[in-house]
Amino acid sequence: MTPTEIIPLLIVVLLLLSASGAEPDTMSVVFDGNQTLDGAGENSAVVVGGGSVTVPANASVSAPLFVVGGDLRVDGEVEAVRVLAGNLTVADGASVTGQLEVVGGRATVATGANVASRSDLVGQLQDQSPTRSPAGFLFQVLSLALVAGLVARRNPTLLANVGDSVTNHALVSGVVGAIAGLALLVLFVYMAFTLVLIPLSVVGLAAEFGVVVYSYVVYGYLIGRALPIERVDVASAAGAGLFVVALEALGAVPLAGVLGQGLLVAVGFGAVLITYFGLREFEPAEIPG
């Protein structure tokens, strides 16, 4: 799952948590690993963002569960589950005593399972993310192409400054992007643990999403310069579309593809930051000999 998919989903889940009445200071977030959920109070919430979480057969969980990535398997009893992405499995003999809401991802319910109420807000999807449908992917390509074309037409110098850091200072950009991107993502998610900071957390995640999109536009600009198209705005738009397609294809390669995606995002993210969003060229500090 790319940053342009997971960050909006995190924003959505924070808004849902805010509206659900769950106590933010008791909320838990699972990003990776294999964990067992033996039980949680009704005022807490569990967010499955990655990894694998299992509710065993002898457990009863009254906390609201949110699946935005990874896998959740229910062998016991849970009260409410919302699936935005990722995978949910409700096994034989398991039960959902309240509402099961499926927005995206996969929800597999065994014939021997008991679900009190189920709603499918956008139709049962067969992919892990709502944005992976053909229409959603096409929307991503066209939207990014439009943004790239508009920015390149109005102020191509911004893209040129960031692009220079991507091509000539990739190591510095990558280190800054990896550290800042991960640190900010964790910070904004855990800021939501304090109810008063949820709005700030949502704004922060939206801003981080904007930086990622900006970096994609820069890659589109760089690809566009290599295309036989004279107009910089048209070339950037075409390059941005090609970049999204290439990034999606890269993600289909096991392990190496995911690492490649992460590297590209980190370098682009860092290049945007060290050039102050393209307002000036990055000049590395000189170390006295």
C-alpha positions as CSV (number, residue, x, y, z in Angstrom):
1,M,0.0,0.0,0.0
2,T,1.5,3.3,-1.1
3,P,1.6,6.5,1.0
4,T,-1.1,8.1,-1.2
5,E,-3.4,5.2,-0.1
6,I,-2.5,4.7,3.6
7,I,-2.3,8.3,4.7
8,P,-5.9,9.2,3.6
9,L,-7.1,6.0,5.3
10,L,-5.4,7.0,8.5
11,I,-7.2,10.4,8.3
12,V,-10.5,8.6,7.8
13,V,-10.0,6.3,10.7
14,L,-9.0,9.1,13.0
15,L,-12.2,10.9,12.1
16,L,-14.2,7.7,12.7
17,L,-12.5,7.2,16.1
18,S,-13.4,10.8,17.1
19,A,-17.0,10.2,16.2
20,S,-17.2,6.7,17.8
21,G,-16.8,7.9,21.4
22,A,-13.8,5.7,22.0
23,E,-11.4,7.0,24.7
24,P,-8.2,8.1,22.7
25,D,-5.9,7.4,25.6
26,T,-6.8,3.7,25.6
27,M,-6.6,3.3,21.8
28,S,-4.1,0.9,20.5
29,V,-2.6,0.7,17.0
30,V,-1.0,-2.4,15.4
31,F,1.4,-1.7,12.6
32,D,3.3,-5.0,12.2
33,G,3.9,-8.4,13.7
34,N,1.5,-11.1,14.9
35,Q,-0.6,-10.2,17.9
36,T,-3.4,-11.8,19.8
37,L,-6.3,-9.7,21.1
38,D,-7.7,-11.4,24.2
39,G,-10.1,-8.6,25.1
40,A,-10.5,-4.8,25.2
41,G,-12.9,-2.5,27.0
42,E,-15.9,-0.9,25.4
43,N,-14.3,2.6,25.7
44,S,-11.1,1.7,23.9
45,A,-10.5,1.0,20.2
46,V,-8.1,-1.2,18.2
47,V,-6.8,0.0,14.9
48,V,-5.2,-2.7,12.7
49,G,-2.8,-0.8,10.4
50,G,-0.6,-3.8,9.4
51,G,0.6,-7.1,10.5
52,S,-1.7,-9.9,11.7
53,V,-4.2,-9.7,14.6
54,T,-6.2,-12.6,15.9
55,V,-9.2,-12.7,18.3
56,P,-9.0,-16.3,19.7
57,A,-12.0,-18.6,20.2
58,N,-12.3,-18.0,23.9
59,A,-12.0,-14.2,23.8
60,S,-14.7,-11.6,23.8
61,V,-13.8,-8.1,22.5
62,S,-16.3,-5.2,23.0
63,A,-13.9,-2.5,21.7
64,P,-14.6,-1.1,18.2
65,L,-12.2,-2.6,15.7
66,F,-10.9,-0.7,12.7
67,V,-9.1,-2.5,9.9
68,V,-7.1,-0.2,7.6
69,G,-4.3,-2.6,6.6
70,G,-2.9,-6.0,7.5
71,D,-5.1,-8.9,8.6
72,L,-7.7,-9.4,11.3
73,R,-9.0,-12.9,12.1
74,V,-11.9,-13.4,14.4
75,D,-12.3,-16.8,16.0
76,G,-14.1,-15.6,19.1
77,E,-16.6,-12.8,19.7
78,V,-16.4,-9.1,18.8
79,E,-18.9,-6.3,18.9
80,A,-18.2,-3.9,16.0
81,V,-15.8,-4.0,13.1
82,R,-15.2,-1.4,10.3
83,V,-13.1,-2.5,7.4
84,L,-11.5,0.2,5.3
85,A,-8.7,-1.8,3.7
86,G,-6.8,-5.0,4.5
87,N,-8.4,-8.3,5.2
88,L,-11.0,-9.5,7.7
89,T,-11.8,-13.2,8.3
90,V,-14.7,-14.3,10.6
91,A,-14.2,-18.0,11.1
92,D,-16.7,-20.8,11.8
93,G,-18.1,-20.4,15.3
94,A,-17.1,-16.8,15.6
95,S,-19.6,-14.0,16.0
96,V,-20.0,-10.3,15.4
97,T,-22.7,-9.2,17.9
98,G,-23.0,-5.7,16.5
99,Q,-22.3,-4.0,13.2
100,L,-19.9,-5.2,10.5
101,E,-19.2,-2.3,8.1
102,V,-17.2,-3.0,4.9
103,V,-15.9,0.1,3.0
104,G,-13.0,-1.6,1.2
105,G,-10.6,-4.5,1.4
106,R,-11.7,-8.1,1.8
107,A,-14.2,-9.4,4.4
108,T,-14.6,-13.2,4.4
109,V,-17.4,-14.5,6.7
110,A,-17.6,-18.3,7.1
111,T,-21.0,-20.0,6.8
112,G,-20.8,-21.1,10.4
113,A,-20.2,-17.6,11.7
114,N,-22.8,-15.3,13.2
115,V,-23.0,-11.7,12.1
116,A,-25.8,-9.6,13.6
117,S,-25.8,-6.9,11.0
118,R,-23.6,-6.2,8.0
119,S,-23.4,-3.2,5.7
120,D,-21.4,-2.8,2.5
121,L,-21.0,0.9,1.8
122,V,-19.4,0.8,-1.7
123,G,-20.0,-2.8,-2.8
124,Q,-17.8,-5.8,-1.9
125,L,-14.3,-5.1,-3.3
126,Q,-11.9,-7.8,-4.3
127,D,-8.8,-5.7,-3.8
128,Q,-7.1,-4.6,-0.6
129,S,-7.7,-0.9,-1.2
130,P,-10.6,1.1,-2.6
131,T,-8.1,3.0,-4.8
132,R,-6.9,-0.1,-6.5
133,S,-10.1,-0.4,-8.6
134,P,-9.6,0.5,-12.3
135,A,-11.7,3.7,-11.9
136,G,-9.9,4.7,-8.7
137,F,-6.5,4.1,-10.3
138,L,-7.4,6.1,-13.4
139,F,-8.6,8.9,-11.1
140,Q,-5.2,8.9,-9.4
141,V,-3.4,9.1,-12.7
142,L,-5.5,11.9,-14.2
143,S,-5.6,13.9,-10.9
144,L,-1.8,13.8,-10.5
145,A,-1.3,14.7,-14.2
146,L,-3.6,17.7,-13.8
147,V,-1.7,18.9,-10.7
148,A,1.6,18.4,-12.4
149,G,0.6,20.3,-15.5
150,L,-0.8,23.2,-13.5
151,V,2.3,23.6,-11.3
152,A,4.6,23.3,-14.2
153,R,2.7,26.0,-16.1
154,R,2.6,28.5,-13.3
155,N,6.0,28.0,-11.7
156,P,8.3,25.3,-13.2
157,T,11.3,26.7,-11.1
158,L,9.7,25.1,-8.0
159,L,9.8,21.7,-9.7
160,A,13.3,22.3,-11.1
161,N,14.7,23.1,-7.6
162,V,13.2,19.9,-6.1
163,G,14.2,17.9,-9.1
164,D,17.8,19.0,-8.8
165,S,17.9,17.6,-5.2
166,V,16.4,14.3,-6.4
167,T,18.9,13.8,-9.1
168,N,22.1,15.4,-7.6
169,H,21.5,15.0,-3.8
170,A,19.6,11.7,-3.7
171,L,21.4,10.4,-0.6
172,V,20.8,13.5,1.5
173,S,17.2,13.7,0.3
174,G,16.6,10.0,1.0
175,V,18.0,10.1,4.6
176,V,16.0,13.3,5.4
177,G,12.8,11.9,3.8
178,A,13.0,8.5,5.5
179,I,13.6,10.0,9.0
180,A,11.1,12.9,8.6
181,G,8.4,10.9,6.9
182,L,8.3,8.1,9.3
183,A,8.7,10.3,12.4
184,L,5.9,12.6,11.3
185,L,3.6,9.7,10.4
186,V,4.0,8.1,13.9
187,L,3.7,11.5,15.6
188,F,0.5,12.5,13.9
189,V,-1.1,9.1,14.5
190,Y,-0.2,9.1,18.2
191,M,-1.3,12.7,18.6
192,A,-4.8,11.4,18.1
193,F,-4.5,9.6,21.5
194,T,-5.3,13.0,23.0
195,L,-8.8,14.0,22.0
196,V,-8.0,17.7,21.8
197,L,-5.2,17.0,19.3
198,I,-7.3,15.0,16.8
199,P,-8.0,18.0,14.5
200,L,-4.3,18.9,14.5
201,S,-3.4,15.2,13.8
202,V,-5.8,15.1,10.8
203,V,-4.3,18.4,9.5
204,G,-0.8,17.1,9.9
205,L,-1.6,13.8,8.0
206,A,-3.2,15.8,5.3
207,A,-0.1,18.0,5.0
208,E,2.2,15.0,4.9
209,F,0.0,13.6,2.1
210,G,0.4,16.9,0.3
211,V,4.2,16.6,0.5
212,V,4.0,13.0,-1.0
213,V,1.8,14.2,-3.8
214,Y,4.2,17.1,-4.5
215,S,7.1,14.7,-4.7
216,Y,5.2,12.6,-7.2
217,V,4.6,15.8,-9.3
218,V,8.4,16.4,-9.2
219,Y,9.1,12.9,-10.5
220,G,6.6,13.6,-13.3
221,Y,8.4,16.8,-14.2
222,L,11.7,14.9,-14.3
223,I,10.3,12.1,-16.5
224,G,8.6,14.8,-18.7
225,R,11.9,16.4,-19.4
226,A,13.0,13.2,-21.1
227,L,9.9,13.0,-23.3
228,P,9.8,14.5,-26.8
229,I,7.3,17.1,-25.8
230,E,8.2,20.8,-26.0
231,R,5.6,22.3,-23.6
232,V,6.8,21.8,-20.0
233,D,3.3,21.6,-18.6
234,V,2.1,18.9,-21.0
235,A,5.4,17.0,-20.6
236,S,5.1,17.1,-16.8
237,A,1.5,16.0,-16.9
238,A,2.4,13.0,-19.1
239,G,5.4,12.2,-17.0
240,A,3.3,12.3,-13.8
241,G,0.9,9.8,-15.3
242,L,3.7,7.5,-16.4
243,F,5.2,7.7,-12.9
244,V,2.0,6.6,-11.2
245,V,1.7,3.6,-13.6
246,A,5.4,2.7,-13.1
247,L,5.1,3.0,-9.3
248,E,2.1,0.7,-9.3
249,A,3.9,-1.8,-11.5
250,L,6.9,-1.7,-9.2
251,G,4.7,-2.6,-6.2
252,A,3.8,-5.8,-7.9
253,V,7.4,-7.1,-7.6
254,P,7.7,-9.0,-4.3
255,L,10.0,-7.4,-1.7
256,A,12.3,-5.5,-4.1
257,G,9.3,-3.6,-5.5
258,V,8.1,-2.5,-2.1
259,L,11.6,-1.4,-1.2
260,G,11.9,0.5,-4.5
261,Q,8.6,2.3,-3.8
262,G,9.8,3.3,-0.4
263,L,13.1,4.5,-1.6
264,L,11.5,6.7,-4.3
265,V,9.0,8.2,-1.8
266,A,11.8,8.8,0.7
267,V,14.0,10.6,-1.8
268,G,11.1,12.7,-3.1
269,F,9.8,13.6,0.3
270,G,13.2,14.7,1.5
271,A,13.9,16.7,-1.6
272,V,10.7,18.7,-1.1
273,L,11.7,19.4,2.5
274,I,15.4,20.4,2.0
275,T,14.4,22.8,-0.8
276,Y,11.6,24.4,1.3
277,F,9.1,23.1,-1.3
278,G,11.2,24.2,-4.2
279,L,11.6,27.8,-3.1
280,R,15.3,27.6,-3.2
281,E,18.0,25.2,-4.4
282,F,19.6,22.9,-1.9
283,E,23.3,23.7,-1.3
284,P,25.1,21.1,0.8
285,A,27.3,22.5,3.6
286,E,31.0,22.5,2.9
287,I,33.2,20.6,5.4
288,P,36.5,22.5,6.0
289,G,39.5,20.5,4.9
